[in-house]
Amino acid sequence: LEQIKVMALETTRTIQNFKDILADRYGTSDFMWMSRDWKPVLAYPHLNNTNPQKIKVDVLNSPRVEHIIEELSKEQNMSKERLYKTVKEILDEIGYNRQLSVVRWLGVLLLKILKKTCNGLYINEASVHRNVLSVNKSMGNNPVVFAPSHRSYADFVLMSYLCYHYKIEIPTIAAGMDFHSMWLMGHFLRESCAFFMRRSFATEIHLILDKILASVSMNEDSRSAKSLSPKVGLLSMILVPFFTGRVPDITIVPINISYDRTLEEVLFAYELLGVPKPKETTSGFLKALNMLNEKYGRVHINFGEPISVKDMCMSNGLQRRLPTPESTQVHGTLTPNEVSFSINVAHCVVQQQQRHSVLSAFNLIAIILNNSLFEGTGPPLFSDVVANVSWFKSVMEELGALLDIKGEPGSVDTAVKEAIAIHKSLVILTPTNHLKLIKVHNSHRVIDPAKLKGHSLSHQTMDVAVPMVMLQHYVNPCLHYLIGPAMVTLILRHLDEAVEISRDDLFKKFNFVRALFTFEFSFYGPWAEKEFADSLKQLEALSVIDYTKSGGLKLGNHKKLQILLSNLLKPFLQGYLCICQVLKQTTSSPWSESNLLKATQKKTLQSLSHMDVITRIRKNGKVEYEPNAVRLSEVIKELENLMLPSEEIFHLSDISSKHFVTHETQQAKL
């Protein structure tokens, strides 16, 4: 069955299977299209006809809410009427609504915007017919969850439009509270089936999900465009009705949405540098409409193989609980086995999202520029960029990537030119035909140091940091294909060339680096051995490694790829080494979490805590981190062994690349 699934996947994973569904909208009336007769099939009809208002009433009158109100009334000496009023206000705040007229008008607006800003909305129709419409035919049997990758705030709007386009029931969409505060826009989103999630309302959200679970869209955003280790809070809430036997099955449809250019690329770069995101407001939204004068290239949407939670549960040998009537007990509390199963499901969803990604020419250009930066060779010539993109395209295809670059002669040259034109706010071709990064940061931008999440960076540093982080944003979508091979290559490059290493010893070192990057990438513990074996096969096919007669491993003759793969990990390794060195200097006393977060990033702390390098302790209501001196020294030694000699480490201040970013101010080390 797995072989059949792989064969089916390969037949649909060609760029020729993608169809631009905007093409038919040119020269036609958007209003007439959105006004057409539309009768979708319900994903999972409830036994009793329901609607958003009835759901609120059902939650308000549920035994669990009644029990909580009864307890709070006694504990806080507060009237039940007042508590019921508070609960109703909470439900009104987070609840959704469904007004087809609003959906239609927003669809008309969306079509106008897409036709103005995008070069196409490409859907893998083979995957739609094989994975989605087949689910649509069986809808009515069990709830369906759409799980798109989240790279932009535009994701849930696109998902709603796709459902309308293919006559699939428009899902209820989990949205952040940021959008709730937008005057008028928050109202329109609510009317389009968005419900708003406040983390402190976990109980209420669980109860609402229990009532509305029919067709839900869920996602976890990534400002860095990486596939992160999945959070399972919302997913575990969604799975509770299945675990408790109240629904026969749940179908999860993984979806990948790939953007040539991300609408929020600058905003995300500033956020990653510690500058807080401005509050979403309707006035801010209207001011941002000037962004619609730019082009953002193509959007590719690919649907993965539907996951049956019931089938997966049976294959894992997990026994469901017997169906239980609703009671005052906390149904949301999962058993350890159910939590483990939820994590497994989440990683399977992320894996499918990764497999169905579509890379653009600029993703490869970003890697070539990143490599030139760390090699210290300066801005590359356009002809060299084209040649390297053509070469690296074949490497990525060998690793299983799907690229939006045609195979005809001259297609790479054309694709590179189009990519540079789309990303003209980040890169530019100079009169000498060199490709350079553009200064993005505005030195007149006012940044309140009191609101910064991290260390306050100078304008000189921001001049370099902002375009570099933006560039990394387009490198990151490629990394799930490259991270395993890159880790193996990095380890082998720091061994003496005359020395071979056994497979077992290499695997131990591989596991060290993998543990270090646990929260940087989507790694799942039980898959470590397979990921390692797959990486060895891929590297052998690419001549990056060779097997010796004794069965050991050593580097092969593909030096160019070896260097590029190692350079991909440099920013991560340098960051962790720097943090460990800072921690080592301060092992005498614990750090407060707020102070340590100013010098590090939260994901880094999680990784180091996971590796027992630091211990998280709570004292007097405050969180502190205490370094483990012995373990810290061991990790620093391992990291230093993985870093190249100091004379080979590239700095932005090097003479050879001081004009890599096109601006006149003094260069700063990032």
VMD Tcl script that draws the C-alpha trace (Angstrom):
set ca {
  {0.00 0.00 0.00}
  {2.85 2.37 0.81}
  {4.44 1.68 -2.60}
  {1.11 2.39 -4.34}
  {0.80 5.68 -2.41}
  {4.34 6.69 -3.40}
  {3.62 5.85 -7.07}
  {0.40 7.88 -6.94}
  {2.28 10.76 -5.34}
  {4.94 10.73 -8.05}
  {2.34 10.85 -10.82}
  {0.81 14.03 -9.37}
  {4.08 15.74 -8.35}
  {4.89 17.40 -11.64}
  {4.63 21.11 -12.27}
  {2.57 20.37 -15.41}
  {-0.29 19.17 -13.18}
  {-0.72 22.66 -11.73}
  {-3.47 24.76 -13.28}
  {-3.87 28.52 -12.92}
  {-7.45 28.86 -11.72}
  {-7.23 32.65 -12.15}
  {-6.78 32.27 -15.92}
  {-10.49 31.63 -16.45}
  {-11.40 34.70 -14.39}
  {-9.73 37.21 -16.73}
  {-12.20 38.82 -19.11}
  {-15.17 37.58 -17.08}
  {-17.34 39.07 -14.35}
  {-15.98 38.34 -10.87}
  {-19.38 39.24 -9.44}
  {-21.20 36.71 -11.64}
  {-18.67 34.01 -10.72}
  {-19.08 34.59 -6.97}
  {-22.89 34.82 -7.38}
  {-23.24 31.39 -8.98}
  {-25.38 28.65 -7.50}
  {-23.36 27.04 -4.73}
  {-24.50 23.97 -2.84}
  {-21.61 22.25 -1.07}
  {-21.83 18.89 0.65}
  {-21.75 19.08 4.46}
  {-18.65 17.45 5.91}
  {-20.42 15.91 8.89}
  {-24.07 16.80 9.50}
  {-24.92 16.95 13.19}
  {-27.80 14.82 14.45}
  {-29.68 18.03 15.14}
  {-29.54 20.95 12.72}
  {-27.20 23.51 14.17}
  {-25.94 27.02 13.52}
  {-23.42 29.37 15.19}
  {-26.01 30.82 17.57}
  {-27.29 27.40 18.61}
  {-23.70 26.26 19.25}
  {-23.21 29.14 21.71}
  {-26.44 28.20 23.50}
  {-25.41 24.53 23.64}
  {-22.01 25.43 25.11}
  {-23.56 27.84 27.61}
  {-25.99 25.14 28.79}
  {-23.49 22.28 28.76}
  {-23.04 20.31 32.03}
  {-19.35 21.21 32.12}
  {-19.98 24.98 31.98}
  {-22.78 24.66 34.53}
  {-20.40 22.78 36.84}
  {-17.64 25.40 36.47}
  {-20.08 28.27 37.12}
  {-21.43 26.47 40.18}
  {-17.90 26.13 41.61}
  {-16.84 29.69 40.77}
  {-20.01 31.09 42.26}
  {-19.16 29.47 45.60}
  {-15.43 30.24 45.51}
  {-15.75 33.92 44.49}
  {-19.11 34.64 46.13}
  {-20.43 35.84 42.78}
  {-23.92 35.43 41.37}
  {-24.46 32.80 38.71}
  {-26.22 35.34 36.50}
  {-23.09 37.49 36.40}
  {-20.88 34.49 35.60}
  {-23.23 33.34 32.84}
  {-23.09 36.84 31.39}
  {-19.26 36.69 31.41}
  {-19.25 33.30 29.68}
  {-21.71 34.58 27.06}
  {-19.43 37.57 26.38}
  {-16.49 35.20 25.92}
  {-18.48 33.04 23.51}
  {-19.60 36.10 21.55}
  {-15.97 37.22 21.32}
  {-14.49 33.97 20.04}
  {-17.52 32.56 18.16}
  {-17.88 32.46 14.39}
  {-20.72 33.22 12.01}
  {-21.55 32.14 8.46}
  {-22.98 34.68 6.03}
  {-22.69 33.53 2.42}
  {-23.33 37.06 1.14}
  {-20.23 38.31 2.98}
  {-18.20 35.36 1.65}
  {-19.29 36.20 -1.90}
  {-18.37 39.90 -1.63}
  {-15.00 39.11 -0.03}
  {-14.44 36.63 -2.86}
  {-15.02 39.39 -5.42}
  {-12.50 41.61 -3.58}
  {-9.98 38.77 -3.33}
  {-10.21 38.03 -7.07}
  {-9.55 41.70 -7.88}
  {-6.47 41.69 -5.60}
  {-5.12 38.37 -6.91}
  {-5.44 39.41 -10.54}
  {-3.63 42.67 -9.79}
  {-0.76 41.31 -7.67}
  {-0.20 37.67 -8.66}
  {1.03 35.98 -11.81}
  {-1.25 33.05 -11.14}
  {-2.94 30.93 -8.49}
  {-1.76 27.44 -9.40}
  {-3.54 24.39 -8.00}
  {-2.39 20.80 -8.45}
  {-5.68 19.64 -9.89}
  {-4.56 16.02 -9.95}
  {-4.09 16.20 -6.17}
  {-7.43 18.00 -5.79}
  {-9.30 15.26 -7.66}
  {-7.37 12.45 -5.99}
  {-7.28 13.75 -2.44}
  {-9.94 16.41 -1.93}
  {-12.84 15.73 -4.25}
  {-12.69 12.06 -3.25}
  {-13.03 13.23 0.36}
  {-15.83 15.56 -0.75}
  {-17.75 12.60 -2.20}
  {-17.56 10.79 1.12}
  {-18.36 13.89 3.17}
  {-21.19 13.34 5.58}
  {-19.48 10.36 7.17}
  {-17.04 12.12 9.50}
  {-15.52 15.55 10.24}
  {-12.79 16.90 7.93}
  {-9.83 19.07 8.98}
  {-7.82 21.07 6.44}
  {-4.25 21.55 7.70}
  {-2.44 24.08 5.47}
  {1.15 25.16 5.94}
  {1.12 28.70 7.29}
  {3.54 31.12 5.62}
  {1.31 34.17 5.28}
  {-1.82 35.75 6.72}
  {-3.32 35.25 3.27}
  {-3.49 31.47 3.81}
  {-6.93 31.21 5.38}
  {-8.46 33.62 2.84}
  {-7.08 31.52 0.00}
  {-8.37 28.34 1.65}
  {-11.89 29.75 1.85}
  {-11.78 30.80 -1.80}
  {-10.51 27.37 -2.88}
  {-13.36 25.68 -1.04}
  {-15.82 27.98 -2.78}
  {-14.15 27.34 -6.16}
  {-14.41 23.54 -5.83}
  {-17.81 23.58 -4.06}
  {-16.45 22.29 -0.79}
  {-18.07 23.42 2.44}
  {-16.26 26.55 3.66}
  {-14.47 25.50 6.85}
  {-14.54 27.25 10.19}
  {-11.09 28.81 10.54}
  {-9.04 29.19 13.71}
  {-7.79 32.81 13.67}
  {-5.68 34.79 16.12}
  {-7.10 37.55 18.29}
  {-4.99 40.09 16.34}
  {-7.64 40.14 13.63}
  {-10.51 40.38 16.10}
  {-9.55 43.95 17.04}
  {-9.65 45.19 13.43}
  {-12.73 47.34 13.06}
  {-15.00 46.09 10.28}
  {-12.38 43.62 8.98}
  {-12.72 41.54 12.15}
  {-16.47 41.51 11.60}
  {-16.10 40.43 7.96}
  {-13.72 37.62 8.93}
  {-16.12 36.39 11.61}
  {-18.97 36.39 9.08}
  {-16.72 34.29 6.82}
  {-16.48 31.44 9.39}
  {-13.44 32.62 11.38}
  {-13.49 31.98 15.12}
  {-10.96 33.79 17.26}
  {-8.62 32.05 19.66}
  {-7.38 33.56 22.90}
  {-4.92 31.21 24.60}
  {-6.45 31.85 28.01}
  {-9.82 30.54 26.76}
  {-8.67 26.96 26.21}
  {-11.71 25.46 27.96}
  {-14.22 27.48 25.94}
  {-12.39 26.79 22.67}
  {-12.37 23.06 23.41}
  {-16.13 23.09 24.04}
  {-16.82 25.07 20.86}
  {-14.63 22.75 18.78}
  {-16.53 19.84 20.27}
  {-19.74 21.37 18.89}
  {-18.60 22.77 15.50}
  {-16.19 20.04 14.40}
  {-17.36 19.42 10.86}
  {-14.89 21.11 8.55}
  {-12.11 23.05 10.27}
  {-8.99 24.74 8.88}
  {-6.01 24.81 11.25}
  {-2.45 26.01 10.85}
  {0.62 27.15 12.78}
  {2.40 30.18 11.39}
  {6.13 30.34 10.71}
  {7.61 33.79 10.23}
  {10.90 32.24 9.17}
  {9.24 30.07 6.44}
  {10.68 26.95 8.08}
  {8.66 23.87 8.99}
  {8.79 24.10 12.76}
  {8.27 21.40 15.35}
  {4.46 21.20 15.44}
  {2.41 22.40 18.38}
  {-0.40 19.99 19.18}
  {-2.67 22.09 21.40}
  {-5.38 22.77 18.82}
  {-4.93 19.36 17.19}
  {-5.39 17.55 20.52}
  {-8.62 19.51 21.10}
  {-9.82 18.45 17.65}
  {-8.99 14.80 18.35}
  {-10.83 14.63 21.68}
  {-14.27 13.88 20.09}
  {-12.63 10.96 18.27}
  {-10.81 9.65 21.35}
  {-14.03 9.78 23.38}
  {-16.04 8.00 20.68}
  {-18.35 10.88 19.78}
  {-17.34 10.83 16.08}
  {-16.47 7.70 14.07}
  {-13.37 9.16 12.39}
  {-11.64 12.43 11.53}
  {-10.07 13.05 8.13}
  {-7.08 15.42 8.08}
  {-6.03 16.86 4.70}
  {-2.45 18.26 4.73}
  {-2.03 21.20 2.34}
  {1.05 23.10 1.22}
  {0.76 26.74 0.14}
  {3.96 28.00 -1.51}
  {4.51 31.67 -2.33}
  {7.02 33.07 -4.82}
  {7.14 36.16 -2.62}
  {5.61 36.49 0.84}
  {3.42 39.53 1.36}
  {4.75 40.09 4.91}
  {8.47 39.50 4.19}
  {9.64 42.80 5.74}
  {7.26 42.57 8.71}
  {8.45 39.04 9.50}
  {12.13 40.08 9.27}
  {11.63 42.82 11.86}
  {9.69 40.47 14.14}
  {12.51 37.92 14.04}
  {14.93 40.70 14.99}
  {12.86 41.46 18.08}
  {10.73 44.34 16.79}
  {7.14 43.63 17.89}
  {4.47 43.29 15.26}
  {2.30 46.41 14.99}
  {-1.25 45.94 16.16}
  {-3.59 44.90 13.36}
  {-6.05 47.71 12.70}
  {-8.33 48.53 9.80}
  {-6.52 51.87 9.30}
  {-3.20 50.02 9.20}
  {-4.72 47.61 6.71}
  {-5.83 50.48 4.48}
  {-2.40 52.12 4.70}
  {-0.82 48.84 3.61}
  {-2.88 48.75 0.43}
  {-0.02 50.45 -1.42}
  {1.66 47.04 -1.27}
  {-0.91 45.97 -3.84}
  {0.97 47.98 -6.44}
  {3.73 45.36 -6.40}
  {3.89 41.90 -7.93}
  {4.19 38.77 -5.78}
  {4.62 36.10 -8.45}
  {2.83 32.78 -8.34}
  {1.08 30.94 -5.54}
  {1.15 27.12 -5.68}
  {-1.28 25.03 -3.63}
  {-0.85 21.28 -3.33}
  {-3.07 18.82 -1.44}
  {-1.58 15.86 0.38}
  {-2.93 12.37 0.99}
  {-5.88 12.50 3.44}
  {-5.06 11.02 6.84}
  {-7.71 8.87 8.50}
  {-7.25 9.26 12.25}
  {-9.18 6.02 12.77}
  {-6.90 4.01 10.43}
  {-3.80 5.55 11.98}
  {-5.12 4.80 15.45}
  {-5.67 1.15 14.53}
  {-2.21 0.82 12.94}
  {-0.68 2.22 16.15}
  {-2.66 -0.20 18.30}
  {-4.30 2.62 20.25}
  {-7.63 1.72 21.85}
  {-10.30 4.42 21.88}
  {-12.38 5.10 24.95}
  {-15.99 3.96 24.96}
  {-18.54 6.59 23.86}
  {-19.49 8.69 26.87}
  {-22.30 11.17 27.40}
  {-21.22 14.73 28.09}
  {-20.44 15.21 31.75}
  {-18.76 17.69 34.06}
  {-15.46 15.85 33.67}
  {-12.71 17.39 31.59}
  {-12.92 15.58 28.26}
  {-9.94 17.58 27.01}
  {-7.53 15.72 29.30}
  {-5.67 13.21 27.15}
  {-3.96 10.06 28.32}
  {-0.17 9.80 27.76}
  {-0.79 7.42 24.84}
  {-3.24 9.85 23.27}
  {-0.77 12.72 23.64}
  {1.93 10.61 22.00}
  {-0.47 9.70 19.20}
  {-1.39 13.37 18.67}
  {2.30 14.25 18.30}
  {2.69 11.43 15.77}
  {-0.29 12.70 13.76}
  {1.07 16.26 13.82}
  {4.46 15.17 12.47}
  {2.80 13.12 9.72}
  {0.84 16.21 8.68}
  {4.00 18.36 8.60}
  {5.85 15.68 6.64}
  {3.15 15.69 3.96}
  {3.13 19.48 3.85}
  {6.88 19.38 3.20}
  {6.62 16.72 0.51}
  {4.05 18.77 -1.38}
  {5.93 22.08 -1.38}
  {6.81 23.86 -4.62}
  {10.10 25.77 -4.78}
  {10.60 28.82 -6.97}
  {13.71 30.01 -8.77}
  {14.26 32.63 -6.07}
  {14.52 29.94 -3.38}
  {17.56 28.62 -5.25}
  {18.89 32.13 -5.90}
  {18.69 32.81 -2.15}
  {20.80 29.73 -1.42}
  {23.38 30.77 -4.06}
  {23.58 34.30 -2.59}
  {23.81 32.90 0.93}
  {26.66 30.62 -0.14}
  {28.51 33.49 -1.86}
  {28.18 35.50 1.33}
  {29.77 32.84 3.51}
  {32.44 32.03 0.95}
  {33.40 35.70 0.91}
  {33.48 35.82 -2.89}
  {31.36 38.97 -3.12}
  {28.24 39.59 -5.18}
  {28.00 36.97 -7.97}
  {27.67 37.79 -11.67}
  {24.25 37.17 -13.22}
  {25.74 34.53 -15.53}
  {27.21 32.72 -12.51}
  {23.85 32.86 -10.73}
  {22.12 31.29 -13.74}
  {24.77 28.56 -14.01}
  {24.61 27.78 -10.28}
  {20.80 27.77 -10.21}
  {20.81 25.32 -13.12}
  {23.29 23.09 -11.28}
  {21.52 23.30 -7.93}
  {18.15 22.65 -9.58}
  {19.40 19.18 -10.55}
  {20.63 18.62 -6.97}
  {17.25 19.57 -5.47}
  {15.39 17.36 -7.94}
  {17.64 14.47 -6.92}
  {16.59 15.15 -3.32}
  {12.91 15.00 -4.30}
  {12.03 18.69 -4.58}
  {9.44 20.01 -7.03}
  {10.53 23.23 -8.73}
  {8.62 25.79 -10.75}
  {11.31 25.95 -13.44}
  {10.63 24.50 -16.85}
  {13.01 22.06 -18.49}
  {13.32 23.77 -21.89}
  {16.60 25.41 -23.01}
  {16.93 28.91 -21.63}
  {14.19 28.35 -19.07}
  {16.55 28.83 -16.09}
  {17.78 32.17 -17.47}
  {14.18 33.33 -17.91}
  {13.13 32.06 -14.47}
  {16.04 33.87 -12.77}
  {15.22 37.15 -14.53}
  {11.55 36.85 -13.52}
  {12.50 36.06 -9.91}
  {14.81 39.08 -9.68}
  {12.06 41.31 -11.08}
  {9.53 40.00 -8.53}
  {11.99 40.47 -5.65}
  {13.21 43.89 -6.74}
  {12.64 45.16 -3.19}
  {15.38 42.80 -1.93}
  {17.87 42.21 -4.79}
  {19.11 44.25 -7.74}
  {21.30 43.71 -10.79}
  {24.01 46.39 -10.86}
  {25.28 48.04 -14.08}
  {28.18 45.55 -13.92}
  {25.64 42.69 -13.89}
  {26.35 41.66 -10.28}
  {23.47 40.55 -8.05}
  {23.33 42.44 -4.75}
  {21.06 42.80 -1.77}
  {19.24 46.11 -1.38}
  {19.15 48.18 1.78}
  {15.66 47.62 3.22}
  {15.84 49.15 6.68}
  {14.70 52.76 7.01}
  {16.96 54.55 9.51}
  {14.13 57.02 10.19}
  {11.86 54.21 11.39}
  {11.00 54.78 15.04}
  {11.50 51.68 17.20}
  {10.58 51.90 20.88}
  {13.39 50.10 22.82}
  {10.96 49.41 25.68}
  {8.82 47.22 23.40}
  {11.66 45.22 21.89}
  {11.61 41.50 22.59}
  {15.40 41.27 22.30}
  {18.53 43.38 22.33}
  {18.26 46.84 20.74}
  {20.25 46.75 17.50}
  {21.93 49.79 15.98}
  {20.77 51.16 12.63}
  {24.08 50.03 11.07}
  {23.40 46.48 12.19}
  {19.77 46.66 11.06}
  {20.93 47.84 7.62}
  {22.60 44.45 7.17}
  {20.37 42.30 9.37}
  {17.00 43.06 7.74}
  {17.94 42.04 4.15}
  {19.92 39.07 5.47}
  {16.93 37.78 7.46}
  {14.69 38.38 4.46}
  {17.11 36.38 2.30}
  {17.11 33.54 4.84}
  {13.30 33.58 4.66}
  {13.61 32.27 1.08}
  {16.43 29.83 1.91}
  {14.40 28.15 4.65}
  {11.67 26.50 2.50}
  {14.42 24.37 0.94}
  {15.96 23.22 4.21}
  {13.72 20.23 4.92}
  {15.24 18.62 1.79}
  {18.77 19.60 2.79}
  {19.02 19.47 6.57}
  {19.79 15.73 6.88}
  {22.43 15.66 4.11}
  {23.87 18.96 5.40}
  {24.34 17.61 8.95}
  {26.13 14.49 7.68}
  {28.32 16.53 5.34}
  {29.22 19.02 8.05}
  {30.36 16.23 10.38}
  {32.49 14.55 7.72}
  {34.07 17.85 6.60}
  {35.53 18.33 10.07}
  {37.31 15.01 10.08}
  {40.75 14.49 8.64}
  {40.33 13.62 4.95}
  {42.48 10.53 5.39}
  {40.29 9.30 8.25}
  {37.13 7.31 7.72}
  {34.31 7.02 10.25}
  {32.08 4.08 11.04}
  {28.36 4.34 10.40}
  {27.60 3.99 14.13}
  {30.01 6.77 15.15}
  {28.65 9.02 12.41}
  {25.11 8.36 13.62}
  {26.06 9.39 17.17}
  {27.41 12.71 15.92}
  {24.38 13.10 13.66}
  {22.11 12.65 16.67}
  {24.01 15.33 18.60}
  {23.46 17.93 15.86}
  {19.87 16.75 15.40}
  {19.19 17.17 19.13}
  {20.68 20.66 19.00}
  {18.29 21.59 16.19}
  {15.24 19.90 17.76}
  {13.28 23.15 17.88}
  {14.81 24.70 14.76}
  {13.35 22.12 12.40}
  {10.54 19.58 12.43}
  {12.39 16.56 13.83}
  {10.55 13.56 15.24}
  {12.55 11.25 17.50}
  {11.34 7.85 16.16}
  {12.30 8.86 12.61}
  {15.98 9.63 13.34}
  {17.40 6.34 12.03}
  {15.41 6.52 8.78}
  {16.34 10.17 8.21}
  {19.99 9.26 8.69}
  {19.79 6.30 6.29}
  {17.97 8.40 3.67}
  {20.61 11.14 3.97}
  {23.41 8.64 3.35}
  {21.67 7.29 0.24}
  {21.12 10.78 -1.14}
  {24.68 11.89 -0.46}
  {26.09 8.75 -2.04}
  {23.97 9.34 -5.18}
  {25.32 12.91 -5.34}
  {28.97 11.79 -4.85}
  {29.21 13.79 -1.64}
  {30.21 10.70 0.36}
  {31.84 7.38 -0.46}
  {31.94 4.03 1.30}
  {35.36 2.54 1.97}
  {36.24 -1.13 1.50}
  {35.95 -1.66 5.25}
  {32.42 -0.25 5.26}
  {33.36 3.13 6.70}
  {32.37 6.52 5.32}
  {34.40 9.43 3.98}
  {33.84 12.49 1.81}
  {33.43 12.01 -1.93}
  {34.62 14.26 -4.74}
  {31.66 16.67 -5.01}
  {33.49 19.49 -3.19}
  {31.22 22.27 -4.43}
  {28.10 20.72 -2.92}
  {29.96 19.82 0.28}
  {30.85 23.47 0.85}
  {27.33 24.71 0.06}
  {25.68 22.21 2.42}
  {28.05 23.15 5.24}
  {27.45 26.85 4.71}
  {23.70 26.35 5.09}
  {24.19 25.38 8.73}
  {26.72 28.09 9.63}
  {24.20 30.69 10.84}
  {22.57 28.17 13.18}
  {25.85 26.79 14.55}
  {27.38 30.22 15.08}
  {24.24 31.31 16.94}
  {24.27 28.33 19.29}
  {28.03 28.58 19.88}
  {27.74 32.27 20.74}
  {24.88 31.59 23.18}
  {26.74 28.72 24.86}
  {29.84 30.89 25.28}
  {27.74 33.63 26.90}
  {26.14 31.09 29.22}
  {29.54 29.66 30.16}
  {30.71 33.09 31.29}
  {27.76 33.39 33.64}
  {27.47 29.90 35.15}
  {27.92 31.30 38.67}
  {24.30 32.41 38.95}
  {20.98 31.76 37.18}
  {19.65 34.13 34.51}
  {16.16 35.56 34.65}
  {14.11 34.47 31.65}
  {13.45 38.05 30.50}
  {17.15 38.94 30.52}
  {18.27 35.72 28.87}
  {15.68 36.08 26.12}
  {17.20 39.44 25.23}
  {20.47 37.69 24.37}
  {19.01 34.51 22.90}
  {15.92 33.14 21.24}
  {13.25 31.06 22.93}
  {13.66 28.09 20.57}
  {17.36 27.99 21.40}
  {16.57 27.85 25.11}
  {14.20 24.95 24.48}
  {16.87 23.02 22.58}
  {19.54 23.61 25.23}
  {17.09 22.66 27.97}
  {16.17 19.53 26.02}
  {19.90 18.61 25.94}
  {20.33 19.26 29.71}
  {22.69 22.18 29.00}
  {20.48 24.49 31.07}
  {17.85 23.75 33.70}
  {14.58 25.65 33.83}
  {13.61 26.51 37.38}
  {10.75 28.55 38.83}
  {11.58 30.71 41.84}
  {9.19 33.13 43.54}
  {6.87 33.04 40.54}
  {9.68 33.85 38.07}
  {11.32 31.56 35.52}
  {15.12 31.28 35.60}
  {17.66 29.18 33.70}
  {20.66 27.65 35.43}
  {23.54 26.48 33.17}
  {25.05 23.02 33.67}
  {28.78 23.84 33.51}
  {29.98 20.34 32.61}
  {27.38 19.69 29.93}
  {27.82 23.23 28.59}
  {31.56 22.70 28.08}
  {30.87 19.43 26.25}
  {28.42 21.11 23.85}
  {30.77 24.05 23.23}
  {33.57 21.63 22.39}
  {31.34 19.74 19.95}
  {30.20 22.98 18.31}
  {33.75 24.28 17.99}
  {34.72 21.02 16.32}
  {31.92 21.53 13.80}
  {32.94 25.10 12.97}
  {35.52 25.84 10.30}
  {38.89 27.30 11.34}
  {38.62 30.99 12.20}
  {40.42 32.17 9.09}
  {37.75 30.52 6.94}
  {34.80 32.12 8.73}
  {33.33 34.92 6.65}
  {32.35 38.29 8.12}
  {30.31 41.01 6.46}
  {33.13 43.42 7.21}
  {35.57 41.52 4.96}
  {36.96 43.68 2.15}
  {35.99 41.14 -0.50}
  {32.29 41.57 0.24}
  {31.88 44.99 1.79}
  {29.60 46.03 -1.06}
  {27.42 42.91 -0.91}
  {24.57 45.08 0.39}
  {24.07 48.19 -1.72}
  {24.19 51.14 0.61}
  {26.79 53.67 1.64}
  {26.80 53.31 5.43}
  {29.42 51.39 7.35}
  {28.97 47.61 7.26}
  {28.25 45.87 10.54}
  {28.80 42.29 11.62}
  {25.52 40.42 11.96}
}
mol new
graphics top color blue
foreach p $ca { graphics top sphere $p radius 0.5 }
foreach p [lrange $ca 0 end-1] q [lrange $ca 1 end] { graphics top cylinder $p $q radius 0.2 }
display resetview
